[in-house]
Amino acid sequence: MGGMDTFVEHVIDGDWSGEGRPSDGLLNTVLDLKAATQLSQKLEQRLLLSQKDIRNSLDENYLTYSAAVTKAESAQSSIAQLLQGVDELQLMLGDEETGIQTRLDTAIKNEEQICERVQSNSAILQCLTQLSAINRELQDMDRLVQSGELDKAAQKAESIETTVNAMENIEDTHIAAILVERVNLARMNIKENVLREFHKVIAVETNANSANLRVDTSRLKGRISVLFAALDSVKDGENVLKELALYIISAFVKPVLAAQLVTHDDAESPTSEFNVQLSNDSDTTPTDEVCDLVLSIVAFVSRFLGGRVWVDVALTELAQLVLQRCYLQRIPETRTELASFHKTVDTLSGFEATLLAQCADPSIERPIQAAVKRLDELFVERQCARALEKSRRAAESTAFAVYKMDTHQEWSLAFVQATVEDPDTKLASSFAQSIKEHPAAVFPQCIISESIVETVSSAYRLLNESMQCNEPGLAQRLAETAQNVLDVYCVLFPVVHRQQLRKVPALALQFFNDCMYGAHHCTILGQLAAAENNVNPNWSAVARKFFDSGIRHVAELAESESRELKSLVGADNGTGFYNASDEQQRDALAKSLKRGRLALTQLCAAMRPPNVTPHMFYRILGRYLDAMFAAIIDGIVGVRDIGVDDSQVLSDHCRAAYGLVSLFHLDPEITCAYSTLTSA
């Protein structure tokens, strides 16, 4: 048993120290039932004790094991995080763009932004300090303007603008624009104050008889230098002087030069006045005296205000005024006057040279010099304008003056000389030669208007001038104007006097004669112009226009008067021809014929030669009689049944109407004169 227990203990405790396996001790050992039972029990006890010990051991070590597991999990989580951090660190260390370098760059950038903000805040503070200083400067400038220290105020404005332009922080900003505008307004205020003080110094008084320019010297003491210094310091200061000079010109010089006669008293009063006496009732002041007067005005103002007042624009304006008065308004109208006009030209040229010598710009435009170069052109323009104006006035005139021809008008050299020549105008030799070579022409005796005679004479004079002109362009213009004066008359007269032409038969017939007269001379003038190689196709067009206008108006007259005559003798649209033998009807027929005879007699008197030519007299009178006879015959034909007594009355009525043909009779002495035209 002893050996069994030892074996069991060794098996249970597991501390076998013998050789071989524990079971080797049981080899060749025979156990009885009792021993086997004890061994089994012993083993069961050991097993139960072992299980109990194991449970106790497990219970004792569970808490320790659980805490160890928890710590292990926590350690494993920390290790995982550490590994993840290691991975991130390796990633950061391995990527230069997004790793630590990126964070460092971000930090540096943030620091730079902070520095920039600090610098910006410093710049803003500095800018605000400068703006505050500028505001004080603006206030000082306003005080200087109010106190009258305009020169210092102008310098202050210039300084402020320089400071504003130098401030880069506000460049191209709304603040800078406001400050610049504020400075410009101050400059404008300064210039207005300077101009206002100049106006206080200068006083102008003008009326119909005199003009006075006075300078108050008491206000000038110590102020002229201040005012000019202010103008030197502001931009566009010359504009103030320009306004001042133009004011003197408009308020004083222009009224003086507008008068016909001007005289100046050279005596100076204590108040420094410049007096000019004006008159429009006497002769015109000569050109040299006008020039001297203007130069005296310039010298007077310069003596008190300085020569700087007369800026280039003002001096040019003075030259323009003298040019207008002494040159443009006195352009000669004849070549005789033109030849003597050169003395005036020399005087004006010398005046302009003296006047404009004060200009700062030596290349300034010289209006008198430019006009002198255009003297021939201006001479032609004056002639053309005067001729067109005369033609217009002649066409618009309501005088209707009559020109009675004593005989037929024979076109010849003598006629043209009488039309063109006067003490100042001679017939051009080439024109005279062309007239001699031109076939003779005759215009029949009749009554025309003085206005058409004047218009035709103007055309001949202009064409004569064109043949004396050496410049082809001006010669062509004169020839065209000669055509235009006739064209204007032809177009304008029937438009202006439309109502009179319809109501007054004698005027319509006279206009017909005028048109034939105009067409006659247009044809001749066109042939003369062509002979001088100055072909103008409009001559034939104007001749046709005259002819058509005359025919149209005389046709309208004949039509209108024919209707009137028909209404007079038609006996109430023919009803008066019924029962003609009735006494009342017979009297009515007699009265209607009497009215018609009276109207026709009046028309006949208005157009009897030499008022119109015989052929026109017969032509128009025949149309009137045809209208009367047609009205009577139509009335009789309209009667369906004419009795014996009625037929006798109507026959007597027709014989009485036929008696009107006696109006065709003309004095043989009159018709004989016209009969010779064909042979001539």
C-alpha positions as CSV (number, residue, x, y, z in Angstrom):
1,M,0.0,0.0,0.0
2,G,2.8,2.2,0.8
3,G,4.0,2.0,-2.7
4,M,0.5,2.7,-4.0
5,D,0.1,5.8,-2.0
6,T,3.4,7.0,-3.1
7,F,2.5,6.4,-6.7
8,V,-0.9,8.0,-6.3
9,E,0.7,11.1,-4.7
10,H,3.3,11.3,-7.3
11,V,0.6,10.9,-10.0
12,I,-1.6,13.5,-8.4
13,D,1.2,16.0,-7.4
14,G,3.1,15.3,-10.6
15,D,6.4,15.3,-8.8
16,W,7.7,11.9,-9.9
17,S,11.4,11.9,-9.5
18,G,12.2,8.2,-10.1
19,E,13.5,6.7,-13.2
20,G,11.2,6.0,-16.1
21,R,7.5,6.7,-16.0
22,P,5.4,6.5,-12.8
23,S,3.4,3.7,-14.2
24,D,6.6,1.7,-14.5
25,G,6.5,1.2,-10.7
26,L,3.3,-0.7,-11.0
27,L,4.6,-3.1,-13.6
28,N,4.6,-6.7,-12.5
29,T,2.5,-5.6,-9.4
30,V,-0.7,-7.5,-8.7
31,L,-3.4,-5.5,-7.0
32,D,-6.3,-7.1,-5.2
33,L,-9.8,-5.8,-5.3
34,K,-9.5,-4.0,-2.0
35,A,-6.3,-2.4,-3.0
36,A,-7.8,-1.4,-6.4
37,T,-10.9,0.0,-4.6
38,Q,-8.7,2.0,-2.3
39,L,-6.7,3.2,-5.3
40,S,-9.8,4.2,-7.1
41,Q,-11.2,6.0,-4.1
42,K,-7.9,7.6,-3.5
43,L,-7.8,8.7,-7.0
44,E,-11.3,10.1,-6.8
45,Q,-10.5,12.0,-3.7
46,R,-7.4,13.4,-5.3
47,L,-9.4,14.3,-8.3
48,L,-12.1,16.1,-6.3
49,L,-9.5,17.9,-4.3
50,S,-7.7,18.9,-7.5
51,Q,-10.9,20.2,-9.0
52,K,-11.6,22.1,-5.9
53,D,-8.1,23.6,-5.8
54,I,-8.4,24.4,-9.5
55,R,-11.7,26.2,-8.9
56,N,-10.3,28.1,-6.0
57,S,-7.2,29.0,-8.0
58,L,-9.3,30.2,-10.8
59,D,-11.5,32.3,-8.5
60,E,-8.4,33.8,-7.0
61,N,-6.7,34.6,-10.2
62,Y,-9.8,35.8,-12.3
63,L,-9.7,39.4,-11.0
64,T,-6.0,39.6,-11.6
65,Y,-6.5,38.1,-15.1
66,S,-9.3,40.4,-15.9
67,A,-7.4,43.4,-14.9
68,A,-4.4,42.1,-16.9
69,V,-6.6,41.6,-19.9
70,T,-8.0,45.2,-19.6
71,K,-4.5,46.6,-19.3
72,A,-3.4,44.5,-22.3
73,E,-6.3,45.8,-24.4
74,S,-5.5,49.4,-23.3
75,A,-1.9,48.8,-24.1
76,Q,-2.8,47.3,-27.4
77,S,-5.0,50.4,-28.2
78,S,-2.2,52.7,-27.2
79,I,0.2,50.8,-29.3
80,A,-2.2,51.0,-32.3
81,Q,-2.5,54.7,-31.8
82,L,1.3,55.0,-31.5
83,L,1.7,53.0,-34.6
84,Q,-0.8,55.2,-36.4
85,G,1.0,58.3,-35.3
86,V,4.3,56.7,-36.4
87,D,2.7,56.1,-39.8
88,E,1.5,59.7,-40.0
89,L,4.9,60.9,-38.9
90,Q,6.5,58.8,-41.6
91,L,4.0,60.2,-44.1
92,M,4.7,63.7,-43.0
93,L,8.4,63.2,-43.2
94,G,8.2,61.5,-46.5
95,D,5.9,64.3,-48.3
96,E,7.5,67.8,-48.7
97,E,4.4,69.5,-50.1
98,T,1.7,68.5,-47.7
99,G,3.4,67.4,-44.6
100,I,5.2,69.4,-41.9
101,Q,6.5,71.8,-44.6
102,T,2.9,72.7,-45.5
103,R,2.1,73.4,-41.9
104,L,5.2,75.4,-41.5
105,D,4.4,77.4,-44.7
106,T,0.9,78.0,-43.4
107,A,2.3,79.3,-40.1
108,I,4.7,81.5,-41.9
109,K,2.0,82.9,-44.2
110,N,-0.2,83.6,-41.2
111,E,2.7,85.5,-39.6
112,E,3.2,87.5,-42.8
113,Q,-0.5,88.4,-42.9
114,I,-0.3,89.5,-39.4
115,C,2.7,91.7,-40.3
116,E,0.9,93.1,-43.3
117,R,-2.0,93.9,-41.2
118,V,0.3,95.7,-38.8
119,Q,1.9,97.6,-41.6
120,S,-1.5,98.4,-43.2
121,N,-2.8,99.7,-39.9
122,S,0.3,101.8,-39.6
123,A,-0.2,103.1,-43.2
124,I,-3.9,103.8,-42.4
125,L,-2.9,105.6,-39.3
126,Q,-0.3,107.6,-41.2
127,C,-2.9,108.3,-44.0
128,L,-5.5,109.5,-41.5
129,T,-2.8,111.8,-40.0
130,Q,-2.0,113.2,-43.4
131,L,-5.8,113.6,-44.2
132,S,-6.2,115.5,-40.9
133,A,-3.3,117.7,-41.9
134,I,-4.8,118.3,-45.3
135,N,-8.2,119.2,-43.7
136,R,-6.4,121.8,-41.6
137,E,-4.7,123.1,-44.8
138,L,-8.1,123.4,-46.5
139,Q,-9.5,125.4,-43.6
140,D,-6.5,127.7,-43.7
141,M,-7.0,128.1,-47.4
142,D,-10.6,129.1,-46.9
143,R,-9.6,131.6,-44.3
144,L,-7.1,133.1,-46.7
145,V,-9.7,133.4,-49.4
146,Q,-12.1,135.1,-47.0
147,S,-9.5,137.5,-45.8
148,G,-8.5,138.5,-49.4
149,E,-5.1,137.0,-49.4
150,L,-5.7,135.3,-52.7
151,D,-2.1,134.8,-53.6
152,K,-1.4,132.8,-50.5
153,A,-4.7,130.9,-50.9
154,A,-3.6,130.0,-54.4
155,Q,-0.2,128.8,-53.2
156,K,-2.0,126.8,-50.5
157,A,-4.2,125.1,-53.0
158,E,-1.2,124.2,-55.1
159,S,0.5,122.7,-52.0
160,I,-2.6,120.7,-51.1
161,E,-2.9,119.2,-54.5
162,T,0.8,118.2,-54.5
163,T,0.3,116.5,-51.2
164,V,-2.8,114.6,-52.4
165,N,-1.0,113.5,-55.5
166,A,1.9,112.2,-53.5
167,M,-0.3,110.0,-51.2
168,E,-0.1,106.6,-52.8
169,N,-2.5,105.1,-50.2
170,I,-5.4,107.1,-51.6
171,E,-4.4,107.1,-55.3
172,D,-7.4,106.5,-57.6
173,T,-9.8,106.4,-54.7
174,H,-13.0,108.3,-54.0
175,I,-11.3,110.2,-51.2
176,A,-8.6,111.5,-53.6
177,A,-11.3,112.5,-56.1
178,I,-13.2,114.5,-53.4
179,L,-10.0,116.3,-52.3
180,V,-9.0,117.2,-55.9
181,E,-12.5,118.4,-56.5
182,R,-12.4,120.5,-53.3
183,V,-9.1,122.0,-54.4
184,N,-10.5,122.8,-57.9
185,L,-13.5,124.4,-56.3
186,A,-11.2,126.5,-54.2
187,R,-9.3,127.6,-57.3
188,M,-12.5,128.5,-59.0
189,N,-13.5,130.6,-56.0
190,I,-10.1,132.3,-56.1
191,K,-10.4,133.1,-59.8
192,E,-13.9,134.4,-59.3
193,N,-12.7,136.6,-56.5
194,V,-9.8,137.9,-58.6
195,L,-12.2,138.7,-61.5
196,R,-14.6,140.3,-59.1
197,E,-11.9,142.6,-57.8
198,F,-10.9,143.5,-61.3
199,H,-14.5,144.4,-62.1
200,K,-14.5,146.7,-59.0
201,V,-11.5,148.5,-60.4
202,I,-12.9,149.0,-63.9
203,A,-16.2,150.8,-64.6
204,V,-17.8,151.1,-68.0
205,E,-20.6,153.5,-68.9
206,T,-22.1,153.8,-72.4
207,N,-25.0,155.6,-74.0
208,A,-26.0,156.8,-77.4
209,N,-23.7,159.8,-77.3
210,S,-20.7,158.7,-75.3
211,A,-18.7,155.8,-73.8
212,N,-16.6,156.0,-70.7
213,L,-14.0,153.6,-69.3
214,R,-12.9,154.5,-65.8
215,V,-10.2,152.9,-63.6
216,D,-10.4,153.4,-59.9
217,T,-6.7,153.7,-59.0
218,S,-7.5,153.9,-55.2
219,R,-8.4,150.2,-55.3
220,L,-5.3,149.2,-57.3
221,K,-2.8,150.1,-54.6
222,G,-1.0,146.9,-53.5
223,R,-3.6,144.7,-55.1
224,I,-2.4,144.3,-58.6
225,S,0.6,142.3,-57.6
226,V,-1.6,140.1,-55.3
227,L,-4.1,139.4,-58.0
228,F,-1.6,138.5,-60.6
229,A,0.3,136.4,-58.1
230,A,-2.9,134.5,-57.4
231,L,-3.5,133.9,-61.1
232,D,0.1,132.7,-61.5
233,S,-0.5,130.1,-58.8
234,V,-3.8,128.7,-60.0
235,K,-4.3,126.6,-63.0
236,D,-5.9,128.3,-66.1
237,G,-5.3,131.7,-64.5
238,E,-5.1,133.1,-68.0
239,N,-8.8,132.4,-68.5
240,V,-9.5,135.1,-65.9
241,L,-7.5,137.6,-67.9
242,K,-9.3,136.4,-71.0
243,E,-12.7,137.0,-69.4
244,L,-11.6,140.4,-68.1
245,A,-10.3,141.5,-71.6
246,L,-13.4,140.2,-73.4
247,Y,-15.6,142.0,-70.9
248,I,-13.8,145.3,-71.7
249,I,-14.2,144.5,-75.4
250,S,-17.9,143.7,-75.2
251,A,-18.8,146.4,-72.8
252,F,-16.7,149.3,-74.1
253,V,-14.9,148.6,-77.4
254,K,-17.9,147.1,-79.3
255,P,-20.3,150.0,-78.5
256,V,-17.6,152.4,-79.6
257,L,-16.9,150.7,-82.9
258,A,-20.6,150.4,-83.6
259,A,-21.0,154.1,-83.9
260,Q,-20.3,155.8,-87.2
261,L,-18.3,158.7,-85.8
262,V,-16.0,158.4,-82.8
263,T,-13.8,161.0,-81.2
264,H,-11.5,160.6,-78.2
265,D,-10.5,163.2,-75.6
266,D,-6.8,162.7,-74.7
267,A,-7.0,164.6,-71.5
268,E,-6.8,162.4,-68.4
269,S,-8.9,163.1,-65.3
270,P,-7.8,162.3,-61.8
271,T,-9.9,159.2,-61.8
272,S,-8.2,158.0,-65.0
273,E,-11.0,158.0,-67.4
274,F,-11.1,157.2,-71.1
275,N,-13.9,159.1,-72.8
276,V,-15.2,158.6,-76.4
277,Q,-17.8,160.7,-78.0
278,L,-20.2,158.8,-80.3
279,S,-22.4,159.9,-83.1
280,N,-24.5,158.3,-85.9
281,D,-25.6,161.4,-87.6
282,S,-22.5,162.4,-89.4
283,D,-19.7,161.0,-91.5
284,T,-17.9,157.8,-90.7
285,T,-14.6,157.9,-88.9
286,P,-11.7,157.2,-91.2
287,T,-9.9,153.9,-90.8
288,D,-6.6,155.3,-89.5
289,E,-8.4,157.1,-86.7
290,V,-10.3,154.0,-85.7
291,C,-7.1,152.0,-85.6
292,D,-5.4,154.7,-83.4
293,L,-8.4,154.7,-81.1
294,V,-8.3,150.9,-80.5
295,L,-4.5,151.1,-79.8
296,S,-5.1,153.9,-77.4
297,I,-7.7,151.8,-75.5
298,V,-5.2,148.9,-75.3
299,A,-2.5,151.3,-74.0
300,F,-4.8,152.9,-71.4
301,V,-5.8,149.5,-69.9
302,S,-2.2,148.3,-70.0
303,R,-1.0,151.4,-68.1
304,F,-3.1,150.5,-65.1
305,L,-3.7,146.8,-65.2
306,G,-0.6,145.7,-67.1
307,G,-0.1,144.3,-70.6
308,R,-0.8,140.8,-69.4
309,V,-4.6,141.6,-69.5
310,W,-4.5,141.6,-73.2
311,V,-4.2,137.9,-73.9
312,D,-3.8,136.6,-77.4
313,V,-7.5,135.8,-77.8
314,A,-8.5,139.3,-76.8
315,L,-6.0,140.9,-79.2
316,T,-7.3,138.7,-82.0
317,E,-10.8,139.7,-81.1
318,L,-9.9,143.4,-81.3
319,A,-8.4,142.7,-84.8
320,Q,-11.6,141.0,-85.8
321,L,-13.7,143.9,-84.7
322,V,-11.6,146.4,-86.6
323,L,-11.6,144.1,-89.6
324,Q,-15.4,143.9,-89.6
325,R,-15.9,147.7,-89.3
326,C,-13.1,149.0,-91.5
327,Y,-12.7,146.2,-94.0
328,L,-15.5,143.7,-94.4
329,Q,-18.3,146.4,-94.2
330,R,-16.4,148.6,-96.7
331,I,-15.6,146.1,-99.4
332,P,-15.7,148.0,-102.7
333,E,-18.6,147.5,-105.1
334,T,-16.8,148.7,-108.2
335,R,-13.4,148.2,-109.6
336,T,-12.7,152.0,-109.4
337,E,-13.3,151.8,-105.6
338,L,-11.3,148.6,-105.4
339,A,-8.2,150.4,-106.9
340,S,-8.4,153.1,-104.2
341,F,-9.0,150.6,-101.4
342,H,-5.4,149.6,-101.1
343,K,-4.6,152.6,-98.8
344,T,-7.1,151.2,-96.3
345,V,-5.5,147.8,-96.7
346,D,-2.1,149.2,-95.8
347,T,-3.4,151.0,-92.8
348,L,-5.1,147.9,-91.4
349,S,-2.1,145.7,-92.0
350,G,0.1,148.2,-90.0
351,F,-2.5,148.3,-87.2
352,E,-2.6,144.5,-87.0
353,A,1.2,144.2,-86.9
354,T,1.4,146.7,-84.0
355,L,-1.5,145.2,-82.1
356,L,-0.5,141.6,-82.4
357,A,3.1,142.3,-81.5
358,Q,2.0,142.0,-77.9
359,C,0.9,138.4,-78.4
360,A,2.8,135.7,-76.5
361,D,2.4,133.3,-79.5
362,P,4.1,134.8,-82.6
363,S,2.4,132.3,-84.8
364,I,-1.1,133.4,-83.8
365,E,-3.7,133.7,-86.6
366,R,-3.8,137.2,-88.1
367,P,-7.4,137.8,-89.4
368,I,-6.7,141.0,-91.2
369,Q,-3.7,139.6,-93.1
370,A,-5.8,136.6,-94.1
371,A,-8.7,138.8,-95.2
372,V,-6.3,141.0,-97.3
373,K,-5.2,138.0,-99.2
374,R,-8.8,137.3,-100.0
375,L,-9.6,140.8,-101.2
376,D,-10.5,139.8,-104.8
377,E,-12.6,136.9,-103.5
378,L,-14.4,139.2,-101.0
379,F,-14.9,141.7,-103.8
380,V,-16.6,139.1,-105.9
381,E,-18.7,137.8,-103.0
382,R,-19.9,141.3,-102.2
383,Q,-20.9,141.9,-105.8
384,C,-22.7,138.5,-106.0
385,A,-24.5,139.0,-102.7
386,R,-25.6,142.5,-103.5
387,A,-26.9,141.4,-106.9
388,L,-28.9,138.5,-105.4
389,E,-30.3,140.7,-102.7
390,K,-31.4,143.3,-105.3
391,S,-33.1,140.5,-107.3
392,R,-34.9,139.3,-104.2
393,R,-36.1,142.8,-103.3
394,A,-37.2,143.4,-106.9
395,A,-39.2,140.2,-106.9
396,E,-40.8,140.9,-103.6
397,S,-41.6,144.5,-104.2
398,T,-45.3,145.5,-104.3
399,A,-44.7,148.8,-106.1
400,F,-45.2,147.1,-109.5
401,A,-43.5,150.1,-111.2
402,V,-44.1,150.0,-114.9
403,Y,-41.4,150.5,-117.6
404,K,-43.0,151.7,-120.9
405,M,-40.9,151.1,-124.0
406,D,-41.1,154.0,-126.4
407,T,-40.1,151.7,-129.3
408,H,-38.9,148.2,-129.9
409,Q,-35.7,147.3,-128.0
410,E,-32.9,146.6,-130.3
411,W,-30.2,144.6,-128.7
412,S,-26.8,146.0,-129.7
413,L,-23.4,147.1,-128.4
414,A,-25.0,150.5,-127.6
415,F,-27.7,148.9,-125.6
416,V,-25.3,146.8,-123.5
417,Q,-23.0,149.8,-122.9
418,A,-26.0,151.8,-121.7
419,T,-27.0,148.9,-119.4
420,V,-23.6,148.1,-118.0
421,E,-21.4,151.2,-118.1
422,D,-21.5,153.9,-115.5
423,P,-18.7,156.3,-114.2
424,D,-17.2,153.4,-112.2
425,T,-17.7,150.5,-114.7
426,K,-16.6,150.0,-118.2
427,L,-17.5,147.4,-120.7
428,A,-14.9,144.6,-121.0
429,S,-13.1,144.6,-124.4
430,S,-13.7,140.9,-124.8
431,F,-17.4,141.3,-123.9
432,A,-17.7,144.2,-126.5
433,Q,-16.1,142.0,-129.1
434,S,-18.5,139.2,-128.5
435,I,-21.5,141.6,-128.7
436,K,-20.3,142.9,-132.0
437,E,-20.1,139.3,-133.4
438,H,-23.5,138.3,-132.0
439,P,-26.5,138.6,-134.4
440,A,-28.9,141.4,-133.9
441,A,-32.0,140.8,-131.8
442,V,-35.1,142.8,-131.1
443,F,-37.7,142.7,-128.4
444,P,-41.1,144.1,-129.4
445,Q,-42.5,147.2,-127.7
446,C,-44.7,146.5,-124.7
447,I,-45.0,147.3,-121.0
448,I,-42.8,145.5,-118.6
449,S,-41.9,146.1,-115.0
450,E,-38.9,148.2,-113.8
451,S,-37.9,145.3,-111.5
452,I,-37.2,142.9,-114.5
453,V,-35.3,145.7,-116.2
454,E,-33.1,146.1,-113.1
455,T,-32.6,142.3,-112.7
456,V,-31.6,141.9,-116.4
457,S,-29.2,144.9,-116.0
458,S,-27.6,143.2,-112.9
459,A,-27.1,140.0,-114.9
460,Y,-25.3,141.9,-117.7
461,R,-23.0,143.7,-115.2
462,L,-22.1,140.4,-113.5
463,L,-21.3,138.8,-116.8
464,N,-19.2,141.8,-117.7
465,E,-17.3,141.5,-114.4
466,S,-16.7,137.8,-115.0
467,M,-15.0,138.7,-118.3
468,Q,-12.7,141.2,-116.5
469,C,-11.7,138.7,-113.7
470,N,-8.3,137.0,-114.1
471,E,-9.1,134.1,-111.8
472,P,-11.1,131.4,-113.5
473,G,-12.9,130.3,-110.3
474,L,-14.1,133.8,-109.5
475,A,-15.1,134.4,-113.1
476,Q,-17.2,131.3,-113.1
477,R,-18.9,132.4,-109.9
478,L,-19.8,135.8,-111.3
479,A,-21.2,134.1,-114.4
480,E,-23.3,131.7,-112.3
481,T,-24.6,134.6,-110.2
482,A,-25.7,136.4,-113.3
483,Q,-27.8,133.4,-114.1
484,N,-29.0,133.0,-110.5
485,V,-30.3,136.6,-110.2
486,L,-32.7,135.9,-113.1
487,D,-33.6,132.5,-111.8
488,V,-34.4,134.0,-108.4
489,Y,-36.7,136.6,-109.9
490,C,-38.5,134.1,-112.1
491,V,-39.2,131.7,-109.2
492,L,-39.9,134.2,-106.5
493,F,-42.2,136.8,-108.2
494,P,-45.1,134.5,-109.0
495,V,-44.9,132.9,-105.5
496,V,-44.9,136.2,-103.6
497,H,-47.6,137.8,-105.8
498,R,-49.8,134.8,-106.5
499,Q,-53.0,136.4,-105.3
500,Q,-52.4,139.7,-107.2
501,L,-51.7,137.8,-110.4
502,R,-55.0,136.0,-110.1
503,K,-57.0,139.1,-109.3
504,V,-55.4,141.7,-111.6
505,P,-55.4,140.8,-115.3
506,A,-53.2,143.8,-116.2
507,L,-50.5,142.5,-113.7
508,A,-50.7,139.0,-115.1
509,L,-50.2,140.3,-118.6
510,Q,-47.3,142.5,-117.5
511,F,-45.7,139.4,-115.8
512,F,-46.1,137.6,-119.1
513,N,-44.2,140.4,-120.8
514,D,-41.5,140.2,-118.0
515,C,-41.1,136.5,-118.6
516,M,-40.7,136.9,-122.3
517,Y,-38.2,139.7,-121.7
518,G,-36.2,137.6,-119.2
519,A,-36.2,134.6,-121.6
520,H,-35.1,136.9,-124.4
521,H,-32.0,138.1,-122.5
522,C,-31.3,134.7,-120.9
523,T,-30.9,133.3,-124.4
524,I,-28.5,136.2,-125.5
525,L,-26.5,136.0,-122.3
526,G,-26.1,132.2,-122.7
527,Q,-24.8,132.7,-126.2
528,L,-22.3,135.4,-125.0
529,A,-21.1,133.2,-122.2
530,A,-20.6,130.3,-124.5
531,A,-18.6,132.6,-126.9
532,E,-16.3,133.4,-123.9
533,N,-15.7,129.6,-123.2
534,N,-17.7,130.1,-120.1
535,V,-20.4,127.7,-121.0
536,N,-23.2,127.4,-118.4
537,P,-26.0,125.1,-119.4
538,N,-28.3,126.7,-116.9
539,W,-28.8,129.7,-119.1
540,S,-31.1,127.8,-121.5
541,A,-32.9,126.2,-118.5
542,V,-33.6,129.6,-117.0
543,A,-34.8,130.9,-120.4
544,R,-37.2,127.9,-120.6
545,K,-38.3,128.6,-117.1
546,F,-39.2,132.2,-117.9
547,F,-41.0,131.2,-121.0
548,D,-43.0,128.4,-119.4
549,S,-44.0,130.6,-116.4
550,G,-45.2,133.4,-118.6
551,I,-47.3,131.0,-120.8
552,R,-48.7,129.3,-117.8
553,H,-49.9,132.5,-116.1
554,V,-51.4,134.0,-119.2
555,A,-53.2,130.7,-119.9
556,E,-54.6,130.7,-116.3
557,L,-55.7,134.3,-116.8
558,A,-57.5,133.5,-120.1
559,E,-59.1,130.5,-118.6
560,S,-60.3,132.4,-115.5
561,E,-61.6,135.4,-117.4
562,S,-63.3,133.1,-120.0
563,R,-65.3,131.4,-117.3
564,E,-66.3,134.8,-115.9
565,L,-67.5,136.0,-119.3
566,K,-69.4,132.8,-119.9
567,S,-71.2,133.3,-116.6
568,L,-72.1,136.9,-117.6
569,V,-73.6,136.2,-121.0
570,G,-75.0,132.7,-120.3
571,A,-78.3,134.2,-118.9
572,D,-78.4,132.0,-115.9
573,N,-77.2,128.8,-117.5
574,G,-79.3,129.3,-120.6
575,T,-82.7,129.6,-118.9
576,G,-82.9,133.2,-120.1
577,F,-83.1,132.1,-123.7
578,Y,-86.6,130.5,-123.2
579,N,-89.5,132.8,-124.1
580,A,-87.0,135.3,-125.4
581,S,-89.8,137.4,-126.9
582,D,-91.2,138.0,-123.4
583,E,-90.3,141.6,-122.4
584,Q,-88.8,140.6,-119.1
585,Q,-86.7,137.9,-120.7
586,R,-85.7,140.3,-123.5
587,D,-84.5,142.8,-121.0
588,A,-82.6,140.1,-119.1
589,L,-80.8,139.1,-122.3
590,A,-79.9,142.7,-123.1
591,K,-78.5,143.2,-119.6
592,S,-76.4,140.0,-119.7
593,L,-74.9,141.1,-123.0
594,K,-74.2,144.5,-121.7
595,R,-72.4,143.1,-118.7
596,G,-70.3,140.9,-120.9
597,R,-69.5,143.8,-123.3
598,L,-68.4,146.0,-120.4
599,A,-66.2,143.3,-118.9
600,L,-64.7,142.5,-122.3
601,T,-64.1,146.1,-123.0
602,Q,-62.2,146.5,-119.7
603,L,-60.1,143.5,-120.4
604,C,-59.4,144.7,-123.9
605,A,-58.2,148.1,-122.6
606,A,-55.8,146.4,-120.2
607,M,-54.1,144.5,-123.0
608,R,-54.4,146.8,-125.9
609,P,-51.0,147.4,-127.6
610,P,-48.5,148.6,-126.6
611,N,-49.4,147.1,-123.3
612,V,-48.9,143.7,-125.0
613,T,-47.8,142.8,-128.5
614,P,-50.6,142.7,-131.1
615,H,-50.3,139.0,-131.6
616,M,-50.9,138.4,-127.9
617,F,-53.8,140.9,-128.0
618,Y,-55.5,139.1,-130.8
619,R,-54.9,135.8,-129.3
620,I,-56.3,136.5,-125.9
621,L,-59.2,138.7,-127.2
622,G,-60.2,136.0,-129.6
623,R,-60.3,133.5,-126.8
624,Y,-62.6,135.8,-124.8
625,L,-64.9,136.3,-127.7
626,D,-65.0,132.6,-128.4
627,A,-66.0,132.0,-124.8
628,M,-68.9,134.6,-125.0
629,F,-70.1,133.3,-128.4
630,A,-70.0,129.7,-127.2
631,A,-72.0,130.6,-124.1
632,I,-74.7,132.3,-126.2
633,I,-74.9,129.6,-128.9
634,D,-75.0,126.8,-126.3
635,G,-77.9,128.6,-124.6
636,I,-79.8,129.0,-127.8
637,V,-79.1,125.4,-128.9
638,G,-80.4,124.2,-125.6
639,V,-83.9,125.6,-126.3
640,R,-86.0,122.8,-127.8
641,D,-88.8,124.9,-129.4
642,I,-88.1,128.5,-130.6
643,G,-91.1,130.5,-131.8
644,V,-91.1,133.1,-134.6
645,D,-91.1,136.0,-132.1
646,D,-88.4,134.3,-130.0
647,S,-86.2,133.6,-133.0
648,Q,-86.3,137.3,-133.9
649,V,-85.2,138.4,-130.5
650,L,-82.5,135.8,-130.4
651,S,-81.3,136.8,-133.8
652,D,-81.0,140.5,-132.7
653,H,-79.2,139.3,-129.6
654,C,-76.6,137.4,-131.7
655,R,-76.1,140.4,-134.0
656,A,-75.5,142.6,-131.0
657,A,-73.0,140.1,-129.6
658,Y,-71.3,139.8,-133.0
659,G,-70.7,143.6,-132.9
660,L,-68.1,142.9,-130.2
661,V,-65.6,142.0,-133.0
662,S,-65.1,145.7,-133.5
663,L,-62.8,145.4,-130.4
664,F,-60.2,143.7,-132.7
665,H,-59.7,146.9,-134.5
666,L,-56.3,148.5,-133.7
667,D,-54.7,151.8,-134.9
668,P,-52.7,151.1,-138.1
669,E,-49.9,153.2,-136.7
670,I,-49.5,150.8,-133.9
671,T,-49.7,147.6,-135.9
672,C,-47.4,149.0,-138.6
673,A,-44.6,149.3,-136.1
674,Y,-44.9,145.7,-135.2
675,S,-45.2,144.6,-138.8
676,T,-41.6,145.8,-139.4
677,L,-40.2,143.4,-136.9
678,T,-40.2,140.4,-139.3
679,S,-38.3,142.2,-141.9
680,A,-35.9,143.6,-139.3
